[in-house]
């Protein structure tokens, strides 16, 4: 198996299974029904609520690849005039009332609902104009966002790049999660989408282009170390390929390590340290 084949297979496996999709859809439908039944008093109703983020873009990772994988869910209140914390408090009260046995907490600017199979991040919002909304920027201030505008941008980029961008995003996000979240997941996706891939021909080329463009310039030393290490691994793989050792190159990408009594193939690019 070549490096490219390995990465292609890994990207293909980093998608939600049919059972996971069905489970998330069922939970989302239940969440919507409970929101409508809870916020039904005049002056406290909802204008709308909907999914956004990586799950709607097809770049969400299964929880086996990212333990913090979540579904972003926007809850648009009908009546404005209050500060963000007021809406966050109302959402928290709703979740505690309807999901009493689940873990619930605020992670500004969201209310997090942890279910067994998925995590929801509920974002309170007020409609600003068209598809633009105000969402919390801390407890006292608002900021504007167009939550699903990036979806069309990613789709177009993916289409114009041999449909390689989405699988590349998933592979890069696996590395990001395995290395302690070097980058904010959403901003990382946008950054990847903005790169040029005009010399890339396959999955290997696309992923390596991402790491070629990363620069260890962050103020946090640990982030720089993760980036530097990833770039060195890519350089080593290329050198092994150049010297005519494809099997050695593959070994650099997919090495074995022992976890308890189980052996798993975990590429060093996608793990925080050697096993």
C-alpha positions in Angstrom: 0.0 0.0 0.0 1.4 3.4 -1.0 1.3 6.5 1.2 -1.4 7.9 -1.1 -3.5 4.8 -0.8 -3.2 4.8 3.0 -4.2 8.4 3.3 -7.1 8.0 0.9 -8.4 5.0 2.9 -8.0 6.9 6.1 -9.9 9.9 4.8 -12.7 7.6 3.6 -13.0 6.0 7.1 -13.2 9.3 8.9 -16.9 9.8 8.2 -20.0 9.2 10.2 -21.4 5.7 9.9 -25.0 5.2 8.8 -25.9 4.4 12.4 -24.2 7.5 13.7 -26.0 9.7 11.2 -29.4 8.2 12.0 -28.7 8.6 15.8 -27.7 12.3 15.3 -30.7 13.0 13.1 -33.1 11.4 15.7 -31.5 13.4 18.5 -31.7 16.6 16.4 -35.4 16.1 15.7 -36.1 15.5 19.4 -34.1 18.6 20.3 -36.1 20.7 17.9 -39.4 19.4 19.2 -38.4 20.0 22.8 -37.3 23.6 22.0 -40.6 24.4 20.4 -42.6 23.0 23.3 -40.5 24.8 25.9 -40.3 28.3 24.3 -44.0 28.8 23.6 -44.9 31.8 25.8 -45.5 35.1 23.9 -42.3 37.2 24.1 -40.2 34.1 24.8 -40.8 32.1 21.5 -38.2 31.1 19.0 -38.0 32.5 15.5 -36.1 29.4 14.2 -33.5 26.8 15.1 -31.2 24.8 12.8 -28.0 22.9 12.4 -24.8 24.6 11.1 -21.1 23.9 11.2 -19.0 20.9 10.2 -21.9 18.4 10.3 -23.7 20.3 7.6 -20.5 20.6 5.5 -19.6 16.9 5.7 -16.4 17.5 7.6 -17.5 16.4 11.0 -15.3 13.6 12.5 -16.6 10.5 14.2 -16.0 10.5 17.9 -13.5 7.8 17.5 -11.4 10.3 15.7 -12.3 13.3 17.7 -13.6 12.9 21.2 -14.9 16.5 21.2 -16.7 16.2 17.9 -20.0 18.1 18.1 -23.1 19.3 16.3 -23.5 23.1 16.2 -27.1 24.2 16.6 -28.3 27.8 16.4 -31.3 28.8 18.4 -32.8 32.1 17.1 -34.9 34.0 19.6 -37.9 36.0 18.5 -37.5 38.9 20.8 -34.2 40.9 21.2 -33.2 43.6 23.6 -31.3 41.5 26.1 -27.6 40.8 26.7 -26.2 37.5 25.5 -26.0 36.0 29.0 -29.7 36.3 29.4 -30.3 34.0 26.4 -27.6 31.6 27.4 -29.3 31.3 30.8 -32.6 30.6 29.2 -31.1 27.9 27.0 -29.3 26.4 30.0 -32.5 26.2 31.9 -34.2 24.5 28.9 -31.5 21.9 28.6 -31.5 21.2 32.3 -35.2 20.8 32.3 -35.5 18.6 29.2 -32.2 16.6 29.6 -32.0 16.2 33.3 -29.7 13.1 33.2 -27.3 14.5 30.6 -24.2 16.7 31.2 -24.9 20.4 30.6 -22.6 23.3 31.0 -21.8 26.7 29.5 -18.8 27.1 27.2 -19.1 30.7 26.1 -20.7 31.5 23.7 -22.6 28.2 23.8 -24.5 25.9 26.0 -23.2 22.3 25.7 -25.4 19.3 25.9 -23.5 16.0 26.2 -25.3 12.9 25.1 -23.9 9.4 24.9 -23.3 9.5 21.2 -22.9 13.2 20.4 -22.4 16.6 21.8 -24.6 19.5 20.9 -23.4 23.1 21.2 -26.4 25.4 21.4 -25.8 28.9 20.2 -28.4 31.6 21.1 -28.9 34.1 18.3 -31.0 37.0 17.1 -31.6 37.6 13.4 -29.7 40.6 12.1 -30.5 40.7 8.4 -31.2 37.9 6.0 -28.9 35.0 6.7 -26.8 37.1 9.1 -27.3 36.7 12.9 -26.1 38.2 16.1 -24.4 35.6 18.4 -22.7 36.1 21.8 -19.3 37.6 22.0 -18.9 37.0 25.7 -21.7 37.5 28.2 -22.4 41.2 27.3 -21.7 41.8 23.7 -22.9 40.5 20.3 -21.1 39.7 17.1 -22.5 39.1 13.6 -22.1 35.8 11.7 -23.5 34.1 8.6 -23.4 30.5 9.9 -23.8 28.6 6.6 -22.1 30.9 4.1 -18.9 28.9 4.4 -20.7 25.8 3.3 -21.1 27.1 -0.3 -17.5 28.2 -0.4 -16.2 24.8 0.7 -18.5 23.0 -1.8 -17.1 25.1 -4.7 -13.5 24.7 -3.6 -14.0 20.9 -3.2 -15.6 20.7 -6.7 -12.8 22.6 -8.3 -10.1 20.5 -6.6 -11.0 16.9 -7.7 -13.3 16.6 -4.6 -10.2 16.4 -2.5 -10.7 19.3 -0.1 -13.2 17.7 2.2 -11.2 14.5 2.7 -8.1 16.7 3.2 -9.9 18.7 5.8 -10.9 15.5 7.7 -7.4 14.2 7.7 -6.0 17.6 8.9 -8.6 17.7 11.6 -7.6 14.2 12.8 -4.1 15.5 13.2 -5.4 18.6 15.0 -7.5 16.6 17.4 -4.7 14.1 18.1 -2.3 16.8 18.9 -4.3 18.7 21.5 -6.2 21.1 19.1 -3.4 23.2 17.8 -6.0 25.2 15.9 -9.6 26.2 16.3 -11.4 23.6 14.2 -13.6 26.0 12.2 -10.8 28.5 11.5 -8.5 25.6 10.5 -11.1 24.5 8.0 -11.4 27.9 6.5 -7.6 28.3 6.3 -7.3 25.0 4.5 -10.0 26.0 2.1 -8.1 29.2 1.3 -4.9 27.5 0.3 -3.8 26.9 -3.3 -3.4 23.3 -4.5 -2.5 23.8 -8.1 0.4 21.3 -8.0 -1.6 18.7 -6.0 -2.7 15.6 -7.9 -3.8 13.1 -5.2 -4.7 12.8 -1.5 -1.1 12.7 -0.5 -0.3 15.9 -2.3 -3.3 17.7 -0.9 -2.5 16.8 2.7 1.2 17.5 2.4 0.4 20.9 0.9 -1.5 21.8 4.1 1.5 21.0 6.2 3.8 22.7 3.8 1.8 25.9 4.3 1.8 25.7 8.1 4.3 28.0 9.9 5.3 27.6 13.5 4.8 31.2 14.4 2.3 30.9 17.3 3.1 32.5 20.6 2.5 29.2 22.3 5.6 27.0 22.2 3.7 23.7 22.3 1.7 24.6 19.1 5.0 25.5 17.3 6.4 22.1 18.4 3.5 20.2 17.0 3.6 22.1 13.7 7.4 21.6 13.4 7.2 17.9 14.2 4.5 17.4 11.6 6.5 19.2 8.9 9.5 17.1 9.7 7.5 13.9 9.4 6.3 15.0 6.0 9.9 15.9 4.9 11.1 12.4 6.1 8.3 10.7 4.1 9.3 12.6 1.0 12.9 11.8 1.5 12.2 8.1 1.9 10.1 8.1 -1.3 12.8 10.0 -3.1 15.4 7.4 -2.1 13.2 4.6 -3.4 12.0 3.1 -0.1 8.2 3.2 -0.5 7.7 0.6 2.3 9.8 2.7 4.7 7.8 5.8 3.6 4.6 4.0 4.4 6.0 3.0 7.8 6.6 6.6 8.6 2.9 7.3 7.9 1.4 4.2 9.6 3.4 2.8 12.5 2.1 0.2 15.0 1.8 0.9 18.7 0.4 -1.1 21.5 -2.6 0.1 23.6 -3.2 -2.4 26.3 -3.5 -5.7 24.5 -4.8 -4.2 21.3 -2.6 -3.3 18.3 -3.8 -0.4 16.2 -2.4 1.3 13.2 -1.9 5.0 14.1 0.1 7.3 11.9 2.6 9.5 13.7 1.1 12.5 11.9 -2.2 11.8 13.7 -0.9 11.1 17.2 0.4 13.4 19.8 3.5 11.3 20.6 5.1 8.0 19.8 3.6 5.0 21.5 
